[in-house]
């Protein structure tokens, strides 16, 4: 298991580097700890990097527990110094105050915080009592705590991961945003400071969900054991097939929808798109990106990807387009599919694994489950049985 190091790696924009030069500053006649200011910045930068969300609700109950009764002075400092902007006020029992990050640069530096109180408040038991209970998620609270506990049993070959990241950055095969995401992730894994966020749509965002696949496959172990990953091929097109089944009923499928369902069940939708349009789509990865644009983008019939997909599956495309036209946002479909994915991964597969084999530790990467290789048979049987029952 990861051992907690003396110190906590923190990210902050270079323009605020002056905060690292002193332990405290005076603001509004209050003495503020600079480690606390940097920690708030770091936490929000991580949420931005890990979830691509620029707007965040800051709960007063959490802030008060972590930064003390003068927490609002720390927030005021960050607003007054243009790190973030106030957006909307709280509503009792419904939402917290909302802020927008004013991140305009990727010129980020690292600082090692050493404040003992802050370090204590980044340990697992403290985080349990704050974030798990207040985050809104369809995943059962008792299962959430088991999932978090397992994260602390993942270990990393830090030197290999860091060298690979450095090479990718120098070769310009990894942009700065992804570089910092991965750097913060491996720092956290190494030091035992785990990031996690349960969102409203059933996803669990952690240090591991943003890691490049190379690092996951070559640099991680669970309790010293080699790991294996199991997932659903073409998962989002697959879960749209589940959505169609739930809405229409299989008995009402026409031949085209059945053909689409068979294609995604066998994990072949990206291959089919590529083979049908080899001059436009040169790789399977390009086909995957195109499919994501169809499912999660703003569908306009004259767009290249819409023309290609609607030619293959006109009825299925019609249902995708109709769903978005009847929704408040074109993003609603992605949220619907994430809820279906979450129900399968957490409420069914992971819950069954934890019930039958509570000793198996694991972590998830959205539609995939990563676990010690020696349990491949046990996990595989449960995963495939539930997958078979979906369609």
N, C-alpha and C positions, 0 to 999 in steps of 0.2 A: 504494500500500500504506500501511496505517496506520503512522505513526511513533510510537515510544514516547515519551511525555511524561515529564518529570522529576517523578515522583510517582505514587502508586497510590491511587486512590479506594477507601476501605474503609467498610463499614457496621458499625455496632455499636449495641446498645440504648442509649438515652439514660442509663440508670442507670449505665453504665460510662464516661460522658463524662470522668470524672476521669483516665482513662488517656491522654487526648489532651493533658493539661496538662504532662506530663513525659516525658522520653526513656526513663528507666529507673525501676524500682521494686525494692525489696529484698523478697524472699520466700524463706523457708527458707534464709536466709543466702546467697542467690544474687542477683546483679544481673540482672534480666530486662529485656529491651527491650520497651517498651510497644507498639512497632510490630509486634513478633512476636505479642504477646498479641492485639492487635486483628486481625491478619491471620488467625489461627486462627479467631477469632469470625466474621470476614467470610466466610471460605471455607465455614464450616458454615451460616451464614445463607443464603448463595447456594444451597447444596445443598438447604436446606429450601425456599427460594422456587422453585427451578428444577425440583425433582423431587417436592416435597410429602412428602419422607421426613424423619421426625423422629429416626430411629435411624441411626447411622453407625459404620462400622468405621474406626478410625484406625490405619493401618499404621505401625509403628515405623520401618521402613526409610525411608519417605518423610519422616516427621517429623524423623528424625535428620539426613537430608541437608539439609532446609530450615531447621531451627531449631537444629541443633547437638546436641552430646552431652547437654545439659541439657534436651532437649525434654520429658522427662517432668515436669520442674518446671513448665513452662508449662501442661501438661495438668492437673496437680494444682491449679494456681492457679485455672483455670477451673472445676474441680469444686468446690473449696473456696469459691469465690465465686458458686456456684449458677448459672453460665451453662449447665452441663450436668451430667448425672449418669452415673456408671459403671453399666453394665448387665451385661456379661459379659466374662470374660477371653479371652485369645487361645488358639488351638489351633495348635500348630506345623504350618506348612505348609498350614493350612486356613482360618483366619480371624484377623482382628486383634481387638484389644480393641474392645468396642462401647460407645457412649455415646448417651444420649438428651438432646436439646436441651430446655432449660427455657424455651422462648420463650412468654411469656404476654402480650406487648404488641407492637404494631406501631409503637411510638414509637421510630423508628430515626433515627439521625443519620449524617452522612458525615464522614469524616476522611481527609485526604490524607497518606499515609505517604511518607517521604522517605529511609528507611534504604537506603543503597546496596546492601548485600548482599541485602536483601529484594527490591529492584527487579531485581537481576540474576537472582534465582531465579524471577522471573515472566516471563522471556524464553523464547521458543519452544524453543530447543535444550535448555534445562534441563528444561522441562516434558516434552518428548519422553522424556527418559531416566528420568523418575520415573513419571508417571501412566500413560502408554500401555502400558508393559510389565507393570504390576502389575494393571491393571483387567481383570476377567474379562469377555470379550465374544466372541460368535461371529463377529465381524467380523475378518477377517485383519489381523494387526498392520501389515503393509506398507501396506494400504489405509487403516488408521486414521491412519497418519502423513501420508499424502497428504491425507486429509480435514482434518486439523488444519492442515496447511500452507496449504490454501486459505482457511481462516478468517481468516488474517492478510492476505488480499488484499481483504477486504470493507471498504468505506468507508462513512461515514455523514454525512449532513447533520445534524449534531448540533443546531444551533440550531432547525431546523424540528421535529425529533423531540422536543426538550425542550419547546418551546412547545406542541406538540400534547398532550404528556403533562400539562403544567401545566393546560391548558384542560380536559382530561378530568377531572382531579382536582378542579378548582374547580367544574365542572358536576356533579360526583358521578356521572359515568357510568363511572368507573373506581375500583374499591375500592382501599384502601391496599395490600393485599397485591400486587395486580397492578401498582399504581403503582411500588412499590419493585422488583419484578421487572424491570420495563421500564427504570426509571432506572438500576439497576445494569448492565443489559445495554448501554444506550447509552453509559454511562460507560466500560465495558470496551472496546467497539468503538472509541470515540474515542481512547482511550489505548493501544490495542494490547494490552491485558491480556485475553486470551481465556479464557473459562470453557468447560470441556468435561468431560463425564463419559460414558463408555461403560458401560451397565448390563448385567446378566446376560441380558437378554432381547433384546439386539440394537439397542437404541435409543441414539442419540447426543444427549445433552442439551448445548446450547450457549447462548451469548448470544442466538442467533437463534431457538431453538425456543420461547422465551417471549415474544418480541416481538409486540406487537399487529400485526395484518395491515396496518393503515394505515401503520405505520412501515416494515414490510418492503417494501411496494409503492411507497412515496413517498419514502423517505429513504435507501435503500441503493443502492450500486453495487458492482460487482466490477472492480477495476483501472480505475475511472472509467467503466465501461460500464453502460448501462441493463440491468436484469435482468428475467427472465421466470420464472414458476413453473409447474411441471407436477405434477399430483397425481392420485390415484385418488379419484373421487367415491364417497361412502359407503364409505370404505376398510374400516372394521372389519366391517360387515355383509358386505362383499365377501370379506374374508379368512375369515369364518366359512363362506362358501360353498366356499372352497378347502379348509378343514378338512373339510367334509362330503364333498367329492370325494375327498380323501386317505383318509378313514376308510371310506366306503361304496363308492366307485367309482361313476362316472357311470352305469354300466349298471344300478345298483341304485336310481337316483333314481326316485321316483314323480312323478306329474304336478305335485303341489304343490311338491316340492323343485325341480323344473325351473322352475316359475313363479317361485320365489324367486330362483333363480340368474339367470334372465333379467332379473329386476327389478334386482338389484344390479349385474349386468354393464352395464346401461344407466344406472346411477346414479339410479334412481327410487324407491328404497325409502322415503325420507323423504317424497317427494311422495305416494306411495301411502298411507302412514299418515295424512297430513294430509287427503287427499281422502276417505278412508274414515271419518274422524272429525272433520269440520270444526267441530263444536260443542265438542269437547274440545281439539283441536290447531289453533291459529289460524295458526301460522307453520311454515315448513320447519325453522327452528332449534329450535322446540319438539319437532318430530318427531324431530330428531337427538338431542336430550337424552333423549327417551323411549326411543329405540333403544339408546342407551348404557346406560340403566338396565336394560334387558332383557338385554343381553349381559354387562354387568359388575356388575350389582347382585345382591342376594340375592333370587332369584326366589321369590315367593309368589303363588299363583294368584289370590288376591283383589285384588292390587294392580291399579290402573287400567291401567298400561302392559302388564301381563301379560295381562289380559283382552282388551285391544285387539289385541295381536300374536297371541295364541293363536287368536283368532277368524279372523284372516287366514291364519295359517300354523301350524296345530296340530301338524303333524309336526315342523317346524323348531323350534318352541318346545319340544317334547318333548325333542329332542336337546340343546338349550341347557340345559334343566333337568336332564336326566340327567347331562350332563358335570359340572355343579357338584355334584350329589349324590354322584358317585363321586370327587370331588377333595377334597384336604385343605382347600381354601379356594375360595370363590366367585371369588376373584381369579385363580385358575389359568387360566381361559379367556382373560382379557385378556393374560396372559403368553404363552399359546399363540399367540394372534393376532398379538402383537407380534413373535414369532420368525418367523412366516410373512411379515409385513410387512418385517422386516429382511432376510430372505433375498432377497426380491424387490428391495428398494431398493438394498442394498449389494452383496450377493454376485452379483447379476445385472446390474441396470441401471448402477449407478455403476462397478462393476468393468469392465463393457464400455466405458463412456464413457472411463475412464482408460486402457484398453488401446488403443482405436482413436484417441482424441483426447486425449492426455495434456496438451495445452495448455489444455483447457477447465477452468477453475476453477469450483467450485460449492460450495454448502452445502445441507444437508438440514434439513427440518422434519418429522421423522417419516415420513409417507407422501408427502412432496413433495420435489422437487428444484428448487433455485433456481440459475440460471446466466445468463450474459450472453445477451441477447436475440438477438444475431447468430448464435448457435448453435442456434436454435430447431429447425431442420430436423434437424440431426444428433442432438440429444438426443431429439427427439420420435419419430424412427423407432425408436431403440433402446428407448425406454420402451414404445411401443405394441406392438412385436414381442414383448417379454417379457410384457406384459400379456395379449396374445392367447393366448400359450402356457399361461397359468395355468389357464384354463378354455376 
